[in-house]
């Protein structure tokens, strides 16, 4: 992961990306695979990557839940995740699990059936991966903060 200049909505921001991509790259695996990912943090903030929807029995140190199963990976350091796709099949996702970095560090994981087996339904003719996210401008952040502040004041 690294800090990358990114332009959207006529604004350029420094965001944290995976391999320079936003959203991050899609991972393609098969049920039963073990995947090793060496995440090197070249950004300016500590972070972890959580593999959302992936069960990690007997392997919690690769779950990526910051301050629960592991500490954040500091800038300039790395962490090697061991991902065991034992029961999962379908599409799940990964995301940073550290404060606001989850807004830009995320991507899909497509888990195909175990090698030598088939889908429990007819094989699709075509597949598309769609990752939804929102690129927020500074003006929108002020607007959202104002609404939240107004609601908070009204409730009191």
Secondary structure, DSSP 8 states (H G I E B T S, - for coil): -EEEEEEETTEEEEEEEBTTBSS---EEEETT-EEEEEEE-BSSS-B-EEEET---TT-GGGS--BTTTB--B-TT-EEEEEEE-SS--EEEEEEE-SGGGGGTSEEEEEEE--TT---SS---S------------HHHHHHHHHHHHHHHHHH-
